[in-house]
Amino acid sequence: MEAINPIFLTCYLIIIFISLFLYQKRDNFSYSKVNLSNISYNKIYTVILPLSVILIGTALRLYKLSKIPEGLHQDEASIGYEAYILSAFGIDRDGNRYPVYPITYGSGGGSPLMIYLNAVTTFLFGSNALTLRALPAFLGCLTLVITFFVIKILSHESIIKSENATSIQYVTGEFLWLPLVSLCIIAFCPWHIMLSRWSLDSNTTPFWVLLAMLTFVIASTKQKESAAFENIGTLFKFRDRKKRQSLRASDGLATFLYALSAFLYALCLYSYGAATFVIPVHLILMCILFTKTKRMTSFQVFFGVLIFAVFSAPLFAFYIVNIFNLPEVITPFFTITKFTAKRSVFASGSGILLAIGKNLFTMIKNLSVGDSSEQILNYIPGFPPFYAFTFPMTLLGIIVSIIRAKRGELIDLAMHSLFLPGLLFGLFVEEDLTRMVLVFIPVVYYLARGFIFVVNEFVTVEKNTASPLKHYAAIFAKSVTPFLFIAGALFFNKVYLTEFNDLSAEAYMPGYGQACAYADECVSEDFLIYSTYDHVSAPFMIALYYTKTSPVDFLQTVHYKDPDAEFRIADSFTHFRFGLPEDIAENGVTYLNEGNVFIFHKSELDQINNAPGYDPEAYIVKSFGNFVVIASAN
């Protein structure tokens, strides 16, 4: 794909320049206005095509979910273990009863919403790799549906008020194709496919944000209908009591939906730390926008703020305790915990301008060619989040959207209300793909907006030219952009589904968890398991998850390398010791004969194979992926 990206990029640039030229030449005032109520579309475009894209996108997110990626990342294991012990014991791994914010590694690393939802699924379906990943995968599939309807409703609302709704072509592009193109982008882009297939707290954030936004937008349509009816209703308020009752019900429904949206936006704060800064600003902008356009009343704003404040209060209490170094709040029912170490990812001090520039550069790289420093968890080389060749189209979409926002287009103003605080937040934190999750949501729309602009210019030529050559050239040109995007998606999914396990073996450590569980079964209570520390990351977390060690036993035996470190890493608990003995080359056989067990990476087997007196036939040797467990046969 790295070789093909420049070719696809060149094609996109040519297509964009031609479309801009055509736009300058087009007569923008040659259309007559259309009656929107008379427009209808074939169900192939409104139902069958969207449903087909959703089904294909769902299949890409669910296919071999527990096997691709193979193994578990330490953050997945951390979330899974925390969920398991909360569901089984009611405490986290620090002994806190139902913490508002489990501190996991000491300074965070697992937001509460993902952990507690996993606690529910663990209680219902058990704890394994499939149930651990089922939640982000399922919510990822629902995100496709929600994205379609958010864009569809917002585009419909924009068309109704738009002064540019002067042609059936414009309305078709906005109402029919814009939601469908947005759906295709999020369904087939590497960013959303990859985040849906492994369990990290931020991976469910797009679902919660879009669900909250959808509820907010639906509420606005109900309120707008109610307000419009209110004006007419005064003409017959004494003659049509039934209609007045319907009016009041519609207004009450809008208020209820706004309150539900406020609750969902509060949940967003619990899904990922970045949302704590971005979502309140986004909500303020949305309230201003929808109040000014008569889609929201002052009472609904007040009531929504109250709901948001109530449900976000425990989280803000947690932040206050930690910021001001106050004592923990411990009750029989829940705990407001304190981090064991402070972690700051914000730019500050004399180097703040340099840090801002670096963060901006990182965001641009992730939106364009991709950042080679990103972890394989979120980025396959050659496949940036939205494919490298689409970046000019995204920039075009942003420019078009800014122009539309200046005209007061509702959909563009709503998307900017999320993009701008997300971008501003990104400038002041150590930016990476994970922290850009809130920026990527409106980027899906911007890319779709760019596609619609380009295709619209070629459709105009196709419908108005008398030249057969120009007619067929326009058809070909408008087909190039979606064809190349689908080609990029095919290349990506081929690599992801066939090669990703090999590419990501260091990150997901396939076989290591099973090796730990097997070693735990083999070893006697009085002896030890010595685990490799090569080709693994935070192995204690994987061992905890796969052995389902009691949190009480863990608390009584754990030893952290540095208890005050930003991320606490244990080098031992119960009978696990992480790191092979220094004298294994000389005394490996002695350790085994005493009843101890070894977990090796295959690349380390020479250490024991060359040990004096070692005979593999005299011991139990069992392989798990790239890892080998060796135990005494006695």
C-alpha positions as CSV (number, residue, x, y, z in Angstrom):
1,M,0.0,0.0,0.0
2,E,2.9,2.4,0.6
3,A,3.7,2.1,-3.1
4,I,0.1,2.6,-4.2
5,N,-0.7,5.6,-1.9
6,P,1.2,8.1,-4.1
7,I,-0.7,6.9,-7.2
8,F,-4.0,7.1,-5.5
9,L,-3.0,10.5,-4.0
10,T,-2.1,11.9,-7.5
11,C,-5.5,10.7,-8.8
12,Y,-7.3,12.4,-5.9
13,L,-5.4,15.7,-6.4
14,I,-6.2,15.7,-10.2
15,I,-9.9,15.0,-9.5
16,I,-10.1,17.8,-6.9
17,F,-8.4,20.4,-9.1
18,I,-10.7,19.6,-12.0
19,S,-13.8,19.8,-9.7
20,L,-12.6,23.2,-8.4
21,F,-12.2,24.4,-12.0
22,L,-15.7,23.2,-12.9
23,Y,-17.1,24.9,-9.8
24,Q,-15.7,28.2,-10.9
25,K,-17.2,27.8,-14.3
26,R,-20.6,26.7,-13.2
27,D,-23.6,29.0,-13.2
28,N,-24.7,28.7,-9.5
29,F,-28.0,30.5,-10.1
30,S,-29.4,28.5,-13.0
31,Y,-31.6,26.3,-10.9
32,S,-35.2,26.6,-9.9
33,K,-36.4,25.9,-6.4
34,V,-37.9,22.5,-5.6
35,N,-40.7,21.4,-3.3
36,L,-38.9,19.2,-0.7
37,S,-42.2,17.5,0.3
38,N,-42.6,16.1,-3.3
39,I,-39.1,14.4,-3.3
40,S,-38.9,10.6,-2.8
41,Y,-36.2,8.1,-3.4
42,N,-36.0,4.4,-4.3
43,K,-35.6,2.2,-1.3
44,I,-32.5,0.8,-2.9
45,Y,-30.7,4.0,-1.9
46,T,-32.5,4.7,1.4
47,V,-32.6,1.2,2.8
48,I,-30.9,-1.5,0.9
49,L,-27.5,0.2,0.3
50,P,-27.2,1.6,3.9
51,L,-28.2,-1.8,5.3
52,S,-25.7,-3.6,3.1
53,V,-22.8,-1.3,4.2
54,I,-23.8,-1.8,7.8
55,L,-23.9,-5.5,7.4
56,I,-20.5,-5.6,5.7
57,G,-19.0,-3.2,8.3
58,T,-20.4,-5.5,11.1
59,A,-18.8,-8.5,9.5
60,L,-15.5,-6.8,9.4
61,R,-15.7,-6.0,13.1
62,L,-16.9,-9.4,14.3
63,Y,-15.0,-11.8,12.1
64,K,-12.6,-14.0,14.2
65,L,-12.9,-11.4,16.9
66,S,-11.1,-13.4,19.6
67,K,-8.3,-14.6,17.1
68,I,-7.5,-11.3,15.3
69,P,-5.7,-9.8,17.0
70,E,-4.3,-13.1,18.5
71,G,-3.5,-12.8,22.2
72,L,-4.3,-9.9,24.6
73,H,-2.7,-6.5,25.1
74,Q,-1.8,-5.6,28.7
75,D,-4.4,-2.8,28.7
76,E,-7.1,-5.3,27.6
77,A,-6.0,-7.6,30.4
78,S,-6.1,-4.8,32.9
79,I,-9.7,-3.8,32.0
80,G,-10.7,-7.5,31.9
81,Y,-9.2,-8.3,35.3
82,E,-10.6,-5.2,36.9
83,A,-14.0,-6.1,35.5
84,Y,-13.7,-9.7,36.7
85,I,-12.8,-8.9,40.3
86,L,-15.5,-6.1,40.5
87,S,-18.1,-8.6,39.3
88,A,-16.9,-11.4,41.6
89,F,-15.5,-9.7,44.6
90,G,-16.9,-6.1,44.5
91,I,-13.4,-4.6,44.8
92,D,-10.7,-3.4,42.4
93,R,-7.1,-4.6,42.5
94,D,-6.2,-2.0,45.1
95,G,-8.9,-3.3,47.4
96,N,-11.3,-0.3,46.9
97,R,-15.0,-1.1,46.9
98,Y,-16.7,-0.1,43.6
99,P,-14.4,2.9,42.9
100,V,-15.8,5.8,41.0
101,Y,-12.6,5.7,38.9
102,P,-10.5,2.5,39.2
103,I,-6.9,3.7,39.3
104,T,-5.6,0.5,37.7
105,Y,-1.9,1.1,37.0
106,G,-1.8,3.8,39.7
107,S,-2.2,6.9,37.5
108,G,-5.1,5.6,35.4
109,G,-5.1,3.5,32.3
110,G,-8.7,2.2,32.3
111,S,-11.7,4.6,32.4
112,P,-14.7,3.5,34.5
113,L,-17.4,3.1,31.9
114,M,-15.6,0.4,29.9
115,I,-14.6,-1.4,33.1
116,Y,-18.1,-1.4,34.7
117,L,-19.8,-2.4,31.4
118,N,-17.3,-5.3,31.1
119,A,-18.1,-6.2,34.7
120,V,-21.7,-6.7,33.7
121,T,-20.8,-8.8,30.6
122,T,-18.3,-10.8,32.7
123,F,-21.0,-11.5,35.2
124,L,-23.5,-12.6,32.5
125,F,-21.2,-14.4,30.0
126,G,-17.9,-15.1,31.8
127,S,-14.5,-13.7,31.3
128,N,-12.5,-14.5,28.2
129,A,-11.0,-12.8,25.1
130,L,-14.2,-12.9,23.2
131,T,-16.5,-11.4,25.9
132,L,-13.8,-8.8,26.6
133,R,-13.7,-7.6,23.0
134,A,-17.4,-8.2,22.3
135,L,-18.4,-4.8,23.9
136,P,-16.3,-2.5,21.7
137,A,-17.1,-4.6,18.7
138,F,-20.9,-4.5,19.4
139,L,-20.8,-0.8,20.1
140,G,-18.6,-0.3,17.0
141,C,-21.3,-1.9,14.9
142,L,-24.0,0.2,16.4
143,T,-21.8,3.3,15.8
144,L,-22.3,2.7,12.0
145,V,-26.1,2.9,12.4
146,I,-25.9,6.0,14.6
147,T,-23.5,7.8,12.3
148,F,-25.9,7.3,9.4
149,F,-28.8,8.8,11.3
150,V,-26.9,11.7,12.9
151,I,-25.8,12.9,9.4
152,K,-29.2,12.1,7.9
153,I,-31.2,14.1,10.4
154,L,-28.7,17.0,10.5
155,S,-28.5,17.2,6.7
156,H,-32.3,17.1,6.5
157,E,-32.6,20.0,9.0
158,S,-29.9,21.9,7.1
159,I,-31.7,21.5,3.8
160,I,-35.0,22.8,5.1
161,K,-33.4,26.1,6.2
162,S,-30.8,26.3,3.4
163,E,-31.1,29.0,0.8
164,N,-29.1,26.7,-1.5
165,A,-31.8,24.0,-1.7
166,T,-32.6,25.0,-5.2
167,S,-32.2,21.8,-7.2
168,I,-33.0,18.2,-6.9
169,Q,-29.3,17.5,-7.5
170,Y,-28.4,19.5,-4.4
171,V,-31.0,17.9,-2.2
172,T,-30.1,14.4,-3.4
173,G,-26.4,15.0,-2.6
174,E,-27.2,16.3,0.9
175,F,-30.0,14.1,2.0
176,L,-29.3,10.8,0.1
177,W,-25.6,10.6,-0.5
178,L,-24.0,12.5,2.4
179,P,-25.3,10.1,5.1
180,L,-24.4,7.1,2.9
181,V,-20.9,8.3,2.1
182,S,-20.3,9.1,5.8
183,L,-21.5,5.6,6.7
184,C,-19.1,4.1,4.1
185,I,-16.2,6.1,5.4
186,I,-16.6,5.0,9.1
187,A,-17.5,1.5,8.1
188,F,-14.4,0.9,6.0
189,C,-11.7,3.2,7.4
190,P,-8.8,1.6,9.3
191,W,-9.3,3.8,12.3
192,H,-12.7,2.5,13.3
193,I,-12.2,-1.1,12.2
194,M,-9.1,-1.4,14.4
195,L,-10.5,0.3,17.5
196,S,-13.7,-1.9,17.3
197,R,-11.6,-5.1,17.5
198,W,-9.8,-4.7,20.8
199,S,-10.7,-3.5,24.2
200,L,-9.4,-0.1,25.3
201,D,-11.5,2.5,27.2
202,S,-11.3,5.1,24.5
203,N,-12.5,2.7,21.8
204,T,-16.1,3.0,22.8
205,T,-16.1,6.8,23.0
206,P,-17.3,7.4,19.4
207,F,-20.4,5.4,20.2
208,W,-21.3,7.3,23.3
209,V,-20.6,10.7,21.8
210,L,-22.6,10.0,18.6
211,L,-25.4,8.4,20.6
212,A,-25.6,11.5,22.8
213,M,-25.5,13.8,19.7
214,L,-28.2,11.7,17.9
215,T,-30.5,12.0,21.0
216,F,-29.8,15.8,21.2
217,V,-30.6,16.3,17.5
218,I,-33.8,14.2,17.6
219,A,-34.9,16.3,20.6
220,S,-34.3,19.5,18.6
221,T,-36.6,18.2,15.8
222,K,-39.3,17.5,18.3
223,Q,-39.0,20.9,19.9
224,K,-38.9,22.7,16.5
225,E,-42.1,20.9,15.5
226,S,-43.7,21.8,18.8
227,A,-42.7,25.5,18.4
228,A,-44.0,25.6,14.9
229,F,-47.3,24.2,16.0
230,E,-47.5,26.6,18.9
231,N,-47.7,29.5,16.5
232,I,-50.5,27.9,14.5
233,G,-52.2,26.5,17.6
234,T,-53.2,29.9,18.9
235,L,-55.6,30.2,16.0
236,F,-57.7,27.4,17.1
237,K,-56.8,26.9,20.8
238,F,-60.5,26.9,21.8
239,R,-61.7,24.7,18.9
240,D,-59.1,21.9,18.8
241,R,-58.2,20.7,22.3
242,K,-56.8,17.4,20.9
243,K,-54.2,19.1,18.9
244,R,-53.2,21.3,21.8
245,Q,-52.7,18.2,23.9
246,S,-50.6,16.7,21.1
247,L,-48.6,20.0,21.2
248,R,-47.9,19.7,24.9
249,A,-46.9,16.0,24.5
250,S,-44.4,16.9,21.7
251,D,-42.8,19.6,23.9
252,G,-42.5,17.2,26.8
253,L,-40.9,14.5,24.6
254,A,-38.3,17.0,23.5
255,T,-37.5,18.0,27.1
256,F,-37.2,14.3,28.0
257,L,-34.9,13.6,25.0
258,Y,-32.7,16.6,25.9
259,A,-32.4,15.3,29.4
260,L,-31.5,11.8,28.1
261,S,-28.9,13.4,25.9
262,A,-27.4,15.2,28.9
263,F,-27.2,11.9,30.7
264,L,-25.5,10.3,27.7
265,Y,-23.0,13.2,27.4
266,A,-22.2,12.7,31.1
267,L,-21.5,9.1,30.4
268,C,-19.0,10.2,27.7
269,L,-16.9,11.7,30.5
270,Y,-16.6,8.3,32.1
271,S,-15.5,6.7,28.7
272,Y,-12.2,8.5,28.3
273,G,-10.3,11.2,30.0
274,A,-10.1,13.5,27.0
275,A,-13.9,13.8,27.0
276,T,-13.7,15.6,30.3
277,F,-12.3,18.7,28.5
278,V,-13.9,18.4,25.1
279,I,-17.5,17.4,25.8
280,P,-18.4,20.4,28.1
281,V,-17.2,22.9,25.5
282,H,-19.0,21.0,22.7
283,L,-22.2,21.0,24.8
284,I,-22.0,24.7,25.4
285,L,-21.6,25.4,21.7
286,M,-24.4,23.0,20.8
287,C,-26.8,24.7,23.4
288,I,-26.0,28.2,22.0
289,L,-26.5,27.0,18.4
290,F,-29.8,25.2,19.0
291,T,-31.2,27.9,21.3
292,K,-30.5,30.6,18.7
293,T,-32.2,28.5,16.0
294,K,-35.3,28.1,18.3
295,R,-34.7,24.3,18.6
296,M,-34.1,24.5,22.3
297,T,-35.7,26.5,25.1
298,S,-34.0,28.1,28.1
299,F,-35.8,25.7,30.4
300,Q,-34.4,22.7,28.4
301,V,-30.9,24.1,28.7
302,F,-31.3,24.5,32.4
303,F,-32.8,21.1,32.9
304,G,-30.1,19.5,30.7
305,V,-27.3,21.2,32.6
306,L,-28.8,20.0,35.9
307,I,-28.9,16.4,34.6
308,F,-25.4,16.6,33.2
309,A,-24.1,18.1,36.5
310,V,-25.8,15.4,38.7
311,F,-24.5,12.4,36.7
312,S,-21.0,13.8,36.2
313,A,-20.6,14.9,39.8
314,P,-19.0,11.7,41.1
315,L,-16.3,12.0,38.4
316,F,-15.6,15.6,39.2
317,A,-15.5,14.8,42.9
318,F,-12.8,12.2,42.0
319,Y,-10.8,14.9,40.1
320,I,-11.2,17.4,43.0
321,V,-9.9,14.8,45.5
322,N,-6.8,14.2,43.3
323,I,-6.1,17.7,42.2
324,F,-6.2,19.1,45.8
325,N,-4.7,16.0,47.4
326,L,-7.7,15.5,49.6
327,P,-8.4,12.3,51.6
328,E,-10.0,9.4,49.8
329,V,-13.8,9.1,50.3
330,I,-14.6,5.6,51.5
331,T,-18.1,4.3,52.0
332,P,-19.7,0.8,52.2
333,F,-21.0,1.3,48.7
334,F,-18.4,3.1,46.7
335,T,-15.0,4.7,46.9
336,I,-13.6,8.0,45.5
337,T,-10.0,6.9,45.1
338,K,-6.6,8.7,44.8
339,F,-4.0,8.1,42.2
340,T,-0.7,6.7,43.6
341,A,1.2,8.9,41.1
342,K,0.5,12.0,39.2
343,R,0.5,11.9,35.4
344,S,0.6,15.0,33.2
345,V,0.3,14.9,29.5
346,F,-0.3,18.6,29.1
347,A,2.1,21.0,27.5
348,S,3.3,23.7,29.9
349,G,6.3,25.8,30.9
350,S,8.8,27.4,28.6
351,G,8.6,24.8,26.0
352,I,4.8,25.1,25.5
353,L,5.0,26.6,22.0
354,L,7.3,23.9,20.8
355,A,5.0,21.3,22.3
356,I,2.0,22.8,20.6
357,G,3.8,22.8,17.3
358,K,4.8,19.2,17.8
359,N,1.2,18.1,18.7
360,L,-0.2,19.9,15.7
361,F,2.4,18.2,13.4
362,T,1.4,14.8,15.0
363,M,-2.3,15.4,14.3
364,I,-1.6,16.4,10.7
365,K,0.5,13.3,10.2
366,N,-2.2,11.0,11.7
367,L,-4.7,12.6,9.3
368,S,-2.5,12.3,6.3
369,V,0.5,9.9,5.8
370,G,0.4,8.3,9.2
371,D,2.8,8.5,12.1
372,S,5.4,5.7,12.1
373,S,5.9,6.2,15.9
374,E,2.3,5.0,16.5
375,Q,1.8,1.6,18.1
376,I,0.7,-1.3,15.9
377,L,-2.4,-1.4,18.1
378,N,-3.9,1.5,16.1
379,Y,-1.8,1.8,13.0
380,I,-0.6,-0.5,10.3
381,P,2.3,1.1,8.3
382,G,0.9,2.2,4.9
383,F,-2.7,2.5,6.3
384,P,-3.3,5.8,8.2
385,P,-6.7,6.2,9.9
386,F,-8.5,7.4,6.8
387,Y,-5.9,6.3,4.1
388,A,-3.1,8.7,3.1
389,F,-4.5,9.5,-0.3
390,T,-7.8,10.9,1.1
391,F,-6.1,13.8,3.1
392,P,-6.6,16.4,0.3
393,M,-10.3,15.4,0.1
394,T,-10.5,15.9,3.9
395,L,-8.9,19.4,3.7
396,L,-11.4,20.3,0.9
397,G,-14.2,19.1,3.0
398,I,-13.0,21.2,6.0
399,I,-12.8,24.3,3.8
400,V,-16.3,23.7,2.3
401,S,-17.7,23.1,5.7
402,I,-16.2,26.3,7.1
403,I,-17.8,28.2,4.2
404,R,-21.1,26.5,4.8
405,A,-20.9,27.2,8.6
406,K,-20.5,30.9,7.8
407,R,-23.8,30.7,6.0
408,G,-25.3,29.2,9.1
409,E,-25.7,25.5,7.9
410,L,-26.8,23.6,11.0
411,I,-24.9,20.3,10.2
412,D,-21.6,22.1,9.7
413,L,-22.0,24.2,12.9
414,A,-22.8,21.1,14.9
415,M,-19.7,19.2,13.6
416,H,-17.5,22.2,14.2
417,S,-18.7,22.3,17.8
418,L,-17.0,18.9,18.4
419,F,-14.0,19.4,16.1
420,L,-12.8,22.7,17.4
421,P,-12.6,21.8,21.1
422,G,-11.1,18.4,20.1
423,L,-8.5,20.2,18.0
424,L,-7.8,22.7,20.8
425,F,-7.4,20.0,23.4
426,G,-5.0,18.1,21.0
427,L,-2.7,21.1,20.8
428,F,-2.0,21.0,24.6
429,V,-1.6,17.3,25.2
430,E,0.9,14.7,24.0
431,E,-1.1,13.7,21.0
432,D,-1.5,10.3,19.5
433,L,-4.1,8.3,17.7
434,T,-5.9,7.3,20.9
435,R,-6.3,10.9,22.0
436,M,-7.5,12.0,18.6
437,V,-10.6,9.9,18.9
438,L,-12.9,12.9,19.4
439,V,-11.3,14.7,16.5
440,F,-11.9,11.8,14.1
441,I,-15.7,11.8,14.6
442,P,-16.2,15.1,12.7
443,V,-13.4,14.2,10.3
444,V,-15.6,11.4,9.0
445,Y,-18.1,14.1,8.0
446,Y,-15.5,16.4,6.5
447,L,-14.2,13.6,4.3
448,A,-17.7,12.9,3.2
449,R,-18.3,16.6,2.5
450,G,-15.2,16.6,0.3
451,F,-16.5,13.6,-1.7
452,I,-19.9,15.2,-2.1
453,F,-18.5,18.4,-3.4
454,V,-16.2,16.7,-6.0
455,V,-18.8,14.3,-7.3
456,N,-21.5,17.0,-7.4
457,E,-19.4,19.0,-9.9
458,F,-19.0,16.0,-12.2
459,V,-22.7,15.1,-11.9
460,T,-23.5,18.7,-13.0
461,V,-21.4,18.2,-16.2
462,E,-22.9,14.8,-16.8
463,K,-26.4,16.1,-16.7
464,N,-25.9,19.3,-18.6
465,T,-23.4,18.7,-21.3
466,A,-24.4,17.9,-24.9
467,S,-21.1,16.2,-25.7
468,P,-21.1,12.4,-25.3
469,L,-17.4,12.5,-24.6
470,K,-17.8,15.0,-21.7
471,H,-20.8,13.0,-20.5
472,Y,-18.9,9.7,-20.2
473,A,-15.7,11.5,-18.9
474,A,-17.8,13.0,-16.1
475,I,-19.2,9.6,-15.2
476,F,-15.7,8.1,-15.1
477,A,-14.3,11.0,-13.0
478,K,-17.1,10.9,-10.4
479,S,-16.5,7.1,-10.1
480,V,-12.8,7.4,-9.4
481,T,-12.9,8.7,-5.9
482,P,-15.2,6.1,-4.4
483,F,-13.5,3.3,-6.4
484,L,-10.1,4.2,-5.0
485,F,-11.5,4.4,-1.4
486,I,-13.0,1.0,-1.7
487,A,-9.8,-0.3,-3.3
488,G,-7.9,1.1,-0.3
489,A,-10.3,-0.6,2.1
490,L,-9.9,-4.0,0.3
491,F,-6.1,-3.7,0.6
492,F,-6.3,-2.8,4.3
493,N,-8.7,-5.6,5.2
494,K,-6.6,-8.2,3.3
495,V,-3.5,-7.1,5.3
496,Y,-5.4,-6.9,8.6
497,L,-7.1,-10.2,8.3
498,T,-4.1,-12.2,7.0
499,E,-1.0,-10.5,8.3
500,F,-1.9,-8.5,11.4
501,N,-1.3,-11.3,13.9
502,D,2.4,-11.5,12.7
503,L,2.8,-7.7,12.7
504,S,1.3,-7.3,16.2
505,A,2.8,-10.3,18.0
506,E,5.0,-8.1,20.3
507,A,2.0,-6.1,21.4
508,Y,-0.6,-8.8,21.9
509,M,1.8,-11.6,23.1
510,P,-0.2,-14.5,21.6
511,G,0.1,-17.6,23.8
512,Y,1.6,-15.9,26.8
513,G,-1.7,-15.8,28.8
514,Q,-2.4,-19.5,28.1
515,A,1.2,-20.3,29.1
516,C,0.6,-18.5,32.5
517,A,-2.6,-20.3,33.1
518,Y,-1.0,-23.7,32.3
519,A,2.0,-23.0,34.5
520,D,-0.3,-22.0,37.3
521,E,-2.0,-25.4,37.1
522,C,1.4,-27.2,37.0
523,V,3.2,-25.6,39.9
524,S,2.7,-26.8,43.5
525,E,1.8,-24.2,46.1
526,D,5.2,-24.0,47.6
527,F,7.1,-23.5,44.4
528,L,7.6,-20.7,41.9
529,I,6.8,-19.8,38.3
530,Y,9.7,-17.9,36.6
531,S,8.5,-16.0,33.6
532,T,10.5,-14.4,30.8
533,Y,10.5,-10.7,30.5
534,D,11.5,-10.7,26.9
535,H,9.0,-10.1,24.1
536,V,6.3,-9.3,26.7
537,S,5.0,-6.1,28.2
538,A,3.6,-5.8,31.8
539,P,3.4,-9.6,32.0
540,F,2.0,-9.5,35.5
541,M,-1.2,-8.1,34.0
542,I,-1.6,-10.9,31.5
543,A,-0.9,-13.5,34.2
544,L,-3.5,-11.9,36.6
545,Y,-6.2,-12.0,33.9
546,Y,-5.6,-15.6,32.7
547,T,-5.2,-17.1,36.2
548,K,-8.1,-15.2,37.7
549,T,-6.1,-14.6,40.8
550,S,-8.1,-13.5,43.8
551,P,-7.6,-9.7,44.5
552,V,-7.1,-10.6,48.1
553,D,-4.2,-12.9,47.3
554,F,-2.8,-10.4,44.9
555,L,-2.9,-7.5,47.4
556,Q,-1.2,-9.7,50.1
557,T,1.7,-10.8,47.8
558,V,2.2,-8.2,45.1
559,H,5.6,-6.5,44.8
560,Y,5.9,-3.5,42.5
561,K,9.2,-2.5,40.9
562,D,8.5,1.1,41.9
563,P,5.2,1.7,43.9
564,D,5.4,5.4,43.1
565,A,6.0,5.1,39.4
566,E,3.6,6.6,36.9
567,F,2.6,3.1,35.8
568,R,3.1,0.5,38.6
569,I,4.5,-2.7,37.2
570,A,4.6,-5.8,39.4
571,D,7.6,-8.0,39.3
572,S,6.0,-10.7,41.5
573,F,2.7,-11.8,43.0
574,T,1.7,-15.2,44.6
575,H,4.1,-17.7,43.0
576,F,4.8,-15.7,39.9
577,R,8.3,-14.2,39.4
578,F,8.7,-12.0,36.3
579,G,12.2,-12.3,35.1
580,L,14.3,-15.5,34.7
581,P,16.9,-16.3,37.4
582,E,20.3,-14.8,36.6
583,D,22.0,-18.2,37.1
584,I,19.6,-20.2,34.9
585,A,22.3,-21.2,32.4
586,E,24.2,-22.9,35.3
587,N,21.4,-24.0,37.6
588,G,18.3,-24.3,35.4
589,V,18.0,-28.0,36.0
590,T,18.2,-27.5,39.8
591,Y,15.3,-25.1,39.7
592,L,13.2,-27.5,37.7
593,N,14.0,-30.5,39.9
594,E,13.0,-28.5,42.9
595,G,9.5,-28.2,41.4
596,N,9.7,-24.7,39.9
597,V,8.3,-23.9,36.4
598,F,9.7,-21.8,33.6
599,I,8.0,-19.8,30.9
600,F,10.3,-19.0,28.0
601,H,10.0,-17.2,24.8
602,K,11.0,-19.5,22.0
603,S,14.0,-17.3,21.2
604,E,15.4,-18.0,24.7
605,L,15.3,-21.8,24.8
606,D,19.0,-22.1,24.4
607,Q,19.4,-20.8,27.9
608,I,17.8,-24.0,29.3
609,N,18.8,-26.4,26.4
610,N,22.5,-25.7,27.1
611,A,22.1,-25.9,30.9
612,P,24.2,-28.7,32.4
613,G,22.2,-32.0,32.8
614,Y,19.1,-30.8,30.9
615,D,17.3,-33.5,29.1
616,P,14.0,-32.3,27.5
617,E,12.5,-35.8,27.6
618,A,12.7,-35.8,31.4
619,Y,10.5,-32.7,31.7
620,I,7.1,-31.6,30.5
621,V,7.5,-29.2,27.6
622,K,4.5,-27.5,26.2
623,S,4.2,-24.7,23.6
624,F,1.7,-21.9,23.5
625,G,2.2,-19.7,20.5
626,N,5.7,-18.2,20.8
627,F,6.0,-19.3,24.4
628,V,7.1,-22.5,26.1
629,V,6.3,-23.9,29.5
630,I,8.8,-26.3,31.0
631,A,8.0,-28.2,34.3
632,S,9.2,-31.2,36.1
633,A,7.5,-34.5,35.1
634,N,7.3,-35.5,38.8
